[in-house]
Amino acid sequence: MLGAPVETITGRLGVGSICFLAFFLAVDGMQIGVFNIVETYGNSVTFGIVATLPTAVVAYILGVFCFGTADLVLSKFTAFQEPDPDKLLTLSNSGGDLLKQSYSETIRNLELLKGSFVAFILLAVGTVLDASNMPGFELIVVLACISSIGLSALSLLFARRAIVKAVRISEVTFVE
């Protein structure tokens, strides 16, 4: 990933962090005391130093998995297929720098939105699985689950718009 834009790295970290939270909630819902363990050791400065980098790496890897899962699932649907590689080659050969940059940014946003779709679905599931630890707060659990599903749906909606934009950009060619 040499030379990858900061947005690419932070996007994967962000999506992975949402996914990490979902897994944390799901495991905590299994009543094995994960939250208590983290609370106990989290107060230690050493634990904070030792756990920070591995947690960031795991979050990044989970983000990459979310991007890959979303691509694998959504690529089966015509509405979520990216522009034809031949059009991308034409754009690369004849498009201006601004057009290429706009296309790259649109594809980067598309990937982020597709990865967010998966992460928010997992967050909704994790929230439901951890509901047993929140007696008396059922309304918050329901609202969190509905919000996660809504954000997932919005991610798909905006991803579809990004695909339409990417296709339009890829169809632009300069005539000299």
C-alpha positions as CSV (number, residue, x, y, z in Angstrom):
1,M,0.0,0.0,0.0
2,L,3.0,2.2,-0.6
3,G,1.8,5.7,-1.5
4,A,-1.8,5.1,-0.5
5,P,-3.7,8.3,0.3
6,V,-4.4,8.9,4.0
7,E,-8.1,8.7,3.2
8,T,-7.7,5.1,2.1
9,I,-5.9,4.1,5.3
10,T,-8.2,6.1,7.7
11,G,-11.3,4.8,5.8
12,R,-10.3,1.2,6.5
13,L,-9.4,2.0,10.1
14,G,-12.8,3.7,10.6
15,V,-14.8,0.9,9.1
16,G,-12.7,-1.6,11.0
17,S,-13.3,0.2,14.2
18,I,-17.0,0.0,13.7
19,C,-16.6,-3.7,13.0
20,F,-14.4,-4.1,16.1
21,L,-17.0,-2.5,18.2
22,A,-19.6,-4.9,16.8
23,F,-17.5,-7.9,17.6
24,F,-16.8,-6.5,21.1
25,L,-20.6,-6.1,21.7
26,A,-21.3,-9.6,20.4
27,V,-18.6,-11.2,22.5
28,D,-19.7,-9.2,25.6
29,G,-23.2,-10.4,25.0
30,M,-22.0,-13.9,25.5
31,Q,-21.6,-13.1,29.2
32,I,-18.0,-14.1,29.4
33,G,-17.0,-10.8,31.0
34,V,-15.0,-9.2,28.2
35,F,-16.1,-5.7,29.2
36,N,-14.9,-6.3,32.8
37,I,-11.5,-7.6,31.6
38,V,-11.0,-4.6,29.4
39,E,-12.1,-2.2,32.2
40,T,-9.8,-3.9,34.7
41,Y,-6.7,-3.9,32.5
42,G,-7.5,-0.7,30.6
43,N,-6.7,1.3,33.7
44,S,-3.1,0.3,33.4
45,V,-0.7,2.6,31.4
46,T,1.2,-0.4,30.2
47,F,-1.9,-2.1,28.9
48,G,-2.8,1.1,27.0
49,I,0.6,1.3,25.4
50,V,0.8,-2.5,24.6
51,A,-2.8,-2.8,23.3
52,T,-3.1,0.4,21.2
53,L,-1.0,-0.6,18.1
54,P,-2.4,-4.2,17.9
55,T,-5.9,-2.9,18.2
56,A,-5.3,-0.4,15.4
57,V,-3.9,-3.1,13.2
58,V,-6.8,-5.5,13.9
59,A,-9.2,-2.6,13.2
60,Y,-7.5,-2.0,9.8
61,I,-7.6,-5.7,8.9
62,L,-11.3,-5.9,9.8
63,G,-11.9,-2.8,7.6
64,V,-10.1,-4.6,4.7
65,F,-12.3,-7.6,5.3
66,C,-15.4,-5.5,5.3
67,F,-14.4,-3.9,2.0
68,G,-13.7,-7.3,0.5
69,T,-17.0,-8.8,1.8
70,A,-19.0,-5.9,0.5
71,D,-17.3,-6.1,-2.9
72,L,-17.9,-9.9,-3.0
73,V,-21.6,-9.6,-2.1
74,L,-22.5,-6.4,-4.0
75,S,-20.6,-7.1,-7.2
76,K,-23.3,-9.8,-7.9
77,F,-25.9,-7.0,-8.3
78,T,-25.9,-5.0,-11.6
79,A,-26.6,-1.8,-9.7
80,F,-23.4,-2.0,-7.8
81,Q,-21.0,-3.0,-10.6
82,E,-18.1,-0.6,-11.2
83,P,-17.3,0.8,-14.6
84,D,-15.9,-1.5,-17.2
85,P,-12.0,-1.7,-17.1
86,D,-11.8,-0.7,-20.8
87,K,-13.5,2.6,-20.0
88,L,-11.0,3.1,-17.2
89,L,-8.1,2.5,-19.6
90,T,-9.5,5.0,-22.0
91,L,-9.9,7.5,-19.2
92,S,-6.4,6.9,-18.1
93,N,-5.0,7.4,-21.5
94,S,-7.1,10.4,-22.6
95,G,-8.5,12.0,-19.5
96,G,-7.2,15.1,-17.9
97,D,-5.6,15.1,-14.4
98,L,-8.7,16.6,-12.8
99,L,-10.9,14.0,-14.3
100,K,-8.6,11.2,-13.1
101,Q,-8.4,12.6,-9.7
102,S,-12.2,13.0,-9.5
103,Y,-12.6,9.3,-10.7
104,S,-10.1,8.1,-8.0
105,E,-11.8,10.0,-5.3
106,T,-15.2,8.7,-6.4
107,I,-14.0,5.1,-6.4
108,R,-12.4,5.6,-2.9
109,N,-15.7,6.9,-1.6
110,L,-17.5,4.0,-3.2
111,E,-15.3,1.5,-1.4
112,L,-15.7,3.3,1.9
113,L,-19.5,3.3,1.5
114,K,-19.6,-0.4,0.6
115,G,-17.4,-1.3,3.5
116,S,-19.6,0.8,5.8
117,F,-22.6,-1.1,4.7
118,V,-21.1,-4.3,6.1
119,A,-19.8,-2.7,9.3
120,F,-23.1,-1.1,10.2
121,I,-25.0,-4.4,9.6
122,L,-22.5,-6.1,12.0
123,L,-22.9,-3.3,14.5
124,A,-26.7,-3.8,14.4
125,V,-26.2,-7.6,15.1
126,G,-23.6,-6.9,17.8
127,T,-26.0,-4.4,19.5
128,V,-28.8,-7.0,19.6
129,L,-26.5,-9.7,20.9
130,D,-25.4,-7.4,23.8
131,A,-28.9,-6.4,24.7
132,S,-29.0,-8.9,27.5
133,N,-26.4,-6.8,29.3
134,M,-28.6,-3.7,29.2
135,P,-31.8,-4.4,31.1
136,G,-34.0,-1.4,31.4
137,F,-32.4,0.2,28.3
138,E,-34.3,-1.8,25.6
139,L,-35.3,1.4,23.9
140,I,-31.6,2.4,23.4
141,V,-30.9,-1.0,22.0
142,V,-33.8,-0.7,19.6
143,L,-32.8,2.8,18.5
144,A,-29.1,1.8,18.1
145,C,-30.1,-1.2,16.0
146,I,-32.5,0.8,13.8
147,S,-29.9,3.6,13.4
148,S,-27.2,1.0,12.4
149,I,-29.5,-0.5,9.8
150,G,-30.5,3.0,8.6
151,L,-26.9,4.0,8.2
152,S,-26.2,0.7,6.3
153,A,-29.1,1.5,3.9
154,L,-27.8,5.1,3.4
155,S,-24.3,3.7,2.7
156,L,-25.8,1.6,-0.1
157,L,-27.8,4.5,-1.4
158,F,-24.7,6.8,-1.5
159,A,-22.6,3.9,-2.9
160,R,-25.1,3.6,-5.8
161,R,-24.8,7.3,-6.5
162,A,-21.0,7.0,-6.4
163,I,-21.2,4.2,-9.0
164,V,-23.3,6.4,-11.3
165,K,-20.9,9.2,-11.0
166,A,-17.9,6.9,-11.6
167,V,-19.6,5.6,-14.8
168,R,-20.2,9.1,-16.0
169,I,-16.6,10.1,-15.4
170,S,-15.3,7.0,-17.1
171,E,-17.3,7.7,-20.2
172,V,-15.7,11.2,-20.7
173,T,-13.0,11.2,-23.3
174,F,-11.1,14.1,-24.8
175,V,-11.1,14.5,-28.5
176,E,-7.9,16.1,-29.8
